[in-house]
Amino acid sequence: MGGRHISSFLQTTALRRLFERVVQWLALLFLSVWPLLLNGCAHPPADDLHDVALYQTAAPPAVAAIHTPTFLVQVPSQAFNRIGTPSAREVPGKNPEVFIDPEQPAIYYEIQEFRTAKGRYTNLIYRIHFPEVPLDWARINLTAGRNPGLLIIYTLDDRAELLLVTTVHTCGCYLAFLPTEALPTKAYPPDWPVGSQRVYGYTLPSSIGLPRQESDDRIMFTIASEIHRVRDVGITKGDYRETLPRHEMMLLPMHALYALPYKDRTIPFFETEGCKAGYVKDNMKILERLFMSWWAFDLHVGEDKAYSAHDHSDAIFYTSLKFWARSASDMKDFPGFLSYWGWEF
């Protein structure tokens, strides 16, 4: 029976509910037990709170400065923790290799619009990358691999009011929603927590305030060492940020990821052909493949993907590990994605 027939079968019989329970049980067991051995799911590493650096950037054209993110990166003394620039280099006897250059930070942006029955919205999409999630005998991280990334999406209404912030790794994992005070609570999913929310081991606010118009307020995302998880979010003022060691990120359009300089030509950061079209190159996640692919029904689980209007691949940017919900949770269809997770836009 093909995958499409299995999905249809599950949707039309009571077995779907059984499969949901089995997958939820497996996921709960995995997230509860494996973190005792593996960092990355629900066991934050012991970060040095004194070794931090702020990464900031100018606003994209026609975008208010208050709608650009800043990042407080923990332990930047380790190169793998630094925000870098996707780059390409020569490897003797092999195809060009893509890597993240930690010496030059960059942030990529794209603006997309979408409509629902309730109105017109704009997504400000920001993307950053890190050299790696390390793996050695001292650091056994579930998400270990090269070239991982993080997306921050600001959703604005037709008055340019910030309604929702979405954070998700470019593999589609560790999804978190941060509604602002401008979003009516009737648009929230049922039973949305008050005060704080748990996101795979970290406690984040369940909602955030709004950066003040015409101010130096910015939303700051604190990034954990090694695993590059968002471990805290809050609005900061310019005078506080001035007290921190700072790095300016190059602001580049998202389509620049399809034209990395290499010798006398350019190459894409993503695969463009075959079954891995739409995936970041040189990005296999060996531990996730070993421990998760068999019950997630995806050999490439945890591998990072393109997310852009310039991506014409068939790769699904799914945000749920339920294999029958891949299309419904696909962030490429942002209105459908919001609806799947219970948001009323």
C-alpha positions as CSV (number, residue, x, y, z in Angstrom):
1,M,0.0,0.0,0.0
2,G,1.5,3.3,-1.1
3,G,2.1,6.2,1.3
4,R,-0.8,8.2,-0.1
5,H,-3.1,5.3,0.4
6,I,-1.9,4.7,3.9
7,S,-2.6,8.4,4.8
8,S,-6.1,8.2,3.2
9,F,-6.7,4.9,5.1
10,L,-5.7,6.4,8.4
11,Q,-7.9,9.5,7.9
12,T,-11.0,7.4,7.2
13,T,-10.7,4.7,9.9
14,A,-10.3,4.4,13.6
15,L,-6.8,3.3,13.1
16,R,-5.8,6.9,12.7
17,R,-6.5,7.6,16.3
18,L,-4.5,4.5,17.3
19,F,-1.6,5.6,15.1
20,E,-1.7,9.0,16.7
21,R,-1.6,7.5,20.2
22,V,1.3,5.2,19.2
23,V,3.4,8.1,17.7
24,Q,2.6,10.4,20.6
25,W,3.7,7.7,23.0
26,L,6.9,7.1,21.1
27,A,7.6,10.8,20.9
28,L,7.0,11.2,24.6
29,L,9.2,8.3,25.5
30,F,11.9,9.5,23.2
31,L,11.9,13.0,24.5
32,S,11.7,11.8,28.1
33,V,14.5,9.2,28.1
34,W,17.0,10.1,25.4
35,P,17.8,13.6,26.8
36,L,19.5,11.8,29.7
37,L,22.1,10.8,27.2
38,L,21.7,13.3,24.4
39,N,21.5,17.1,24.5
40,G,19.2,18.9,22.2
41,C,15.7,17.8,23.0
42,A,14.9,18.6,26.6
43,H,18.2,18.9,28.4
44,P,19.7,22.4,28.0
45,P,23.5,22.4,28.3
46,A,25.1,24.3,31.1
47,D,25.8,27.6,29.3
48,D,28.2,30.3,30.6
49,L,25.8,33.2,31.0
50,H,28.8,35.6,31.2
51,D,30.2,34.6,27.7
52,V,27.7,36.2,25.4
53,A,27.5,38.4,22.3
54,L,24.8,40.4,20.7
55,Y,24.2,40.0,16.9
56,Q,22.2,42.8,15.3
57,T,21.5,44.2,11.8
58,A,20.0,47.1,9.9
59,A,16.4,46.9,8.9
60,P,15.5,45.7,5.4
61,P,14.2,48.3,3.0
62,A,10.8,49.6,3.8
63,V,10.7,47.7,7.1
64,A,10.5,49.4,10.5
65,A,13.7,49.0,12.6
66,I,11.6,47.7,15.5
67,H,10.7,44.7,13.3
68,T,14.2,43.4,13.0
69,P,15.4,40.7,15.4
70,T,18.5,40.7,17.6
71,F,20.2,37.6,18.9
72,L,22.0,37.1,22.2
73,V,24.4,34.2,21.5
74,Q,25.7,32.3,24.4
75,V,29.4,31.1,24.5
76,P,30.5,32.8,21.2
77,S,34.1,32.0,22.2
78,Q,33.2,28.6,20.6
79,A,33.2,29.0,16.8
80,F,30.3,26.6,16.4
81,N,28.0,29.0,18.4
82,R,28.6,32.0,16.1
83,I,26.1,33.2,13.5
84,G,28.0,33.0,10.2
85,T,27.7,33.3,6.5
86,P,26.9,30.3,4.2
87,S,29.9,30.0,1.9
88,A,31.5,27.5,-0.5
89,R,35.0,26.1,-0.7
90,E,37.0,23.7,-2.8
91,V,37.6,20.1,-1.6
92,P,40.2,18.2,-3.6
93,G,38.6,15.5,-5.7
94,K,35.1,16.3,-4.6
95,N,32.3,18.7,-5.4
96,P,32.4,22.2,-3.8
97,E,31.6,22.0,-0.1
98,V,29.2,24.5,1.6
99,F,30.0,25.6,5.1
100,I,29.2,28.4,7.5
101,D,31.9,31.0,7.9
102,P,31.8,32.0,11.6
103,E,34.1,35.0,11.1
104,Q,31.4,37.0,9.1
105,P,27.9,36.9,10.5
106,A,24.9,37.3,8.1
107,I,21.2,37.3,8.2
108,Y,18.9,36.7,5.3
109,Y,15.5,38.2,4.8
110,E,12.4,37.8,2.6
111,I,9.0,39.5,2.7
112,Q,5.9,37.4,1.8
113,E,2.3,38.3,1.9
114,F,-0.7,36.0,2.4
115,R,-4.4,36.4,2.7
116,T,-7.1,34.6,4.7
117,A,-10.9,35.2,4.9
118,K,-10.1,37.6,7.8
119,G,-7.6,39.8,6.1
120,R,-4.2,40.5,4.5
121,Y,-1.0,39.8,6.3
122,T,2.8,40.2,5.8
123,N,5.5,37.9,6.9
124,L,9.0,39.3,7.5
125,I,11.2,36.2,7.3
126,Y,14.7,36.2,8.8
127,R,17.1,33.3,8.5
128,I,20.5,32.7,10.2
129,H,22.9,29.8,10.2
130,F,25.6,28.3,12.5
131,P,28.6,26.2,11.6
132,E,27.4,23.1,13.4
133,V,25.8,21.4,16.3
134,P,28.8,19.6,17.7
135,L,29.2,15.9,18.2
136,D,32.1,14.3,20.1
137,W,32.5,12.3,23.3
138,A,32.1,15.4,25.4
139,R,29.1,16.7,23.4
140,I,26.5,14.1,22.3
141,N,23.7,16.2,20.8
142,L,20.7,14.7,19.1
143,T,20.6,17.4,16.4
144,A,24.3,17.1,15.7
145,G,25.2,18.1,12.1
146,R,26.7,20.8,10.0
147,N,25.1,24.0,8.7
148,P,22.0,24.2,10.9
149,G,19.7,27.2,10.7
150,L,17.0,29.2,12.5
151,L,14.0,31.1,11.1
152,I,12.3,34.0,12.8
153,I,9.0,35.1,11.2
154,Y,7.2,38.3,12.1
155,T,3.6,38.3,11.0
156,L,2.1,41.8,10.6
157,D,-1.4,42.9,9.8
158,D,-2.4,45.4,7.1
159,R,-1.6,48.3,9.5
160,A,2.0,46.9,10.0
161,E,1.1,45.9,13.5
162,L,3.1,42.9,14.8
163,L,0.7,40.1,15.7
164,L,2.7,36.9,15.9
165,V,6.4,35.8,16.1
166,T,7.2,32.3,14.9
167,T,10.5,30.7,15.6
168,V,11.5,27.3,14.1
169,H,14.7,25.6,13.1
170,T,15.2,25.3,9.4
171,C,14.6,21.5,9.8
172,G,11.1,22.3,10.9
173,C,11.7,21.4,14.5
174,Y,11.4,23.2,17.8
175,L,8.5,25.3,16.6
176,A,7.4,28.1,19.0
177,F,4.7,30.7,18.6
178,L,4.9,34.1,20.5
179,P,1.7,36.1,20.0
180,T,1.9,39.8,20.8
181,E,-0.5,41.9,22.8
182,A,-1.9,43.2,19.4
183,L,-3.4,39.8,18.6
184,P,-6.9,39.3,20.0
185,T,-7.0,36.3,22.3
186,K,-9.9,34.9,20.3
187,A,-7.3,34.1,17.6
188,Y,-5.3,31.9,20.0
189,P,-5.5,28.1,19.9
190,P,-7.8,26.6,22.5
191,D,-6.2,26.2,25.9
192,W,-3.2,28.4,25.1
193,P,-1.2,28.7,28.3
194,V,-1.1,31.9,30.4
195,G,2.2,33.4,31.4
196,S,4.6,30.9,30.0
197,Q,4.9,27.9,27.7
198,R,7.2,24.8,27.6
199,V,8.9,24.2,24.3
200,Y,10.9,21.0,24.4
201,G,12.6,21.6,27.6
202,Y,12.8,25.4,27.6
203,T,10.3,27.9,29.2
204,L,9.3,30.8,26.9
205,P,6.8,33.5,27.4
206,S,3.3,32.5,26.2
207,S,2.9,36.1,24.8
208,I,5.1,39.2,24.4
209,G,4.6,42.9,24.3
210,L,5.1,45.2,21.4
211,P,8.2,47.1,20.6
212,R,7.3,50.8,20.8
213,Q,6.9,52.7,17.5
214,E,9.7,55.1,16.7
215,S,11.9,53.6,19.5
216,D,15.1,51.6,19.7
217,D,13.2,48.6,21.1
218,R,14.0,45.3,19.6
219,I,12.9,41.7,20.3
220,M,15.9,39.8,21.5
221,F,16.2,36.0,21.1
222,T,18.6,34.3,23.4
223,I,20.4,31.4,21.6
224,A,21.6,28.4,23.7
225,S,25.2,27.1,23.3
226,E,25.8,24.0,21.1
227,I,22.2,23.3,20.1
228,H,21.3,26.9,19.0
229,R,17.8,26.6,20.6
230,V,15.8,29.7,21.4
231,R,15.9,29.7,25.2
232,D,14.5,33.1,26.0
233,V,12.7,36.0,24.2
234,G,12.1,39.5,25.3
235,I,11.9,43.2,24.3
236,T,15.1,45.1,25.0
237,K,16.1,48.8,24.8
238,G,19.0,50.2,23.0
239,D,20.8,51.3,26.2
240,Y,20.9,47.7,27.4
241,R,22.1,46.4,24.1
242,E,24.9,49.0,24.2
243,T,26.3,47.3,27.3
244,L,26.9,44.0,25.4
245,P,29.7,42.9,23.0
246,R,28.1,43.4,19.6
247,H,28.5,42.1,16.1
248,E,26.8,43.6,13.0
249,M,25.3,41.0,10.7
250,M,25.3,41.5,6.9
251,L,21.7,41.9,5.7
252,L,21.2,39.9,2.6
253,P,18.2,38.9,0.5
254,M,17.1,35.3,0.8
255,H,17.8,34.6,-2.9
256,A,21.5,35.2,-2.2
257,L,21.5,31.7,-0.7
258,Y,21.1,30.4,-4.3
259,A,24.3,32.2,-5.4
260,L,27.2,31.6,-3.1
261,P,30.4,32.9,-4.6
262,Y,32.7,30.0,-5.7
263,K,35.8,30.7,-7.8
264,D,34.5,32.4,-11.0
265,R,30.9,31.3,-10.6
266,T,28.2,30.8,-7.9
267,I,26.6,27.7,-6.4
268,P,23.4,27.2,-4.4
269,F,23.4,26.5,-0.7
270,F,20.7,23.9,-1.3
271,E,20.4,20.8,-3.4
272,T,18.5,21.5,-6.6
273,E,18.1,18.0,-8.1
274,G,17.0,14.5,-7.0
275,C,15.3,13.4,-3.9
276,K,17.2,15.9,-1.8
277,A,16.2,19.0,-3.8
278,G,15.3,21.8,-1.4
279,Y,17.6,20.5,1.4
280,V,20.7,22.3,2.7
281,K,23.9,20.7,1.3
282,D,26.3,18.8,3.6
283,N,23.7,18.6,6.3
284,M,23.0,15.0,7.3
285,K,21.8,14.5,10.9
286,I,23.2,11.1,11.7
287,L,21.7,10.7,15.2
288,E,18.2,11.9,14.2
289,R,18.3,9.5,11.3
290,L,19.3,6.7,13.6
291,F,16.9,7.3,16.4
292,M,13.9,9.1,14.7
293,S,13.6,8.2,11.0
294,W,12.1,4.8,11.6
295,W,9.1,6.1,13.5
296,A,8.9,9.5,11.8
297,F,8.8,7.7,8.4
298,D,11.4,10.1,7.0
299,L,15.0,9.2,6.2
300,H,15.9,12.9,6.1
301,V,14.3,13.8,9.4
302,G,16.0,16.7,11.1
303,E,17.8,17.9,7.9
304,D,17.6,21.6,7.1
305,K,15.6,22.9,4.2
306,A,15.0,26.0,2.0
307,Y,12.1,28.3,3.0
308,S,11.6,30.9,0.3
309,A,9.5,31.9,-2.6
310,H,12.6,31.0,-4.6
311,D,12.3,27.4,-3.5
312,H,10.5,25.3,-6.2
313,S,11.3,21.9,-4.8
314,D,8.8,19.3,-3.5
315,A,10.5,19.2,-0.1
316,I,7.8,19.6,2.6
317,F,8.6,22.0,5.4
318,Y,6.6,20.0,7.9
319,T,6.4,21.1,11.5
320,S,4.7,18.0,13.0
321,L,6.3,14.6,13.3
322,K,2.9,12.9,12.6
323,F,3.7,11.6,9.1
324,W,0.0,11.9,8.1
325,A,0.1,15.6,9.0
326,R,3.0,16.6,6.9
327,S,1.0,18.5,4.3
328,A,-1.3,20.1,6.9
329,S,1.7,21.3,9.0
330,D,3.7,22.5,6.0
331,M,4.9,26.0,6.7
332,K,5.1,26.7,2.9
333,D,1.4,27.1,3.1
334,F,1.4,29.6,5.9
335,P,-2.4,30.1,6.3
336,G,-2.9,26.3,6.4
337,F,0.1,25.9,8.8
338,L,-1.4,28.5,11.2
339,S,-4.8,26.7,11.0
340,Y,-3.3,23.3,11.7
341,W,-1.7,24.7,14.9
342,G,-5.0,26.3,16.0
343,W,-4.4,29.9,15.1
344,E,-7.4,31.9,13.8
345,F,-6.1,34.3,11.2
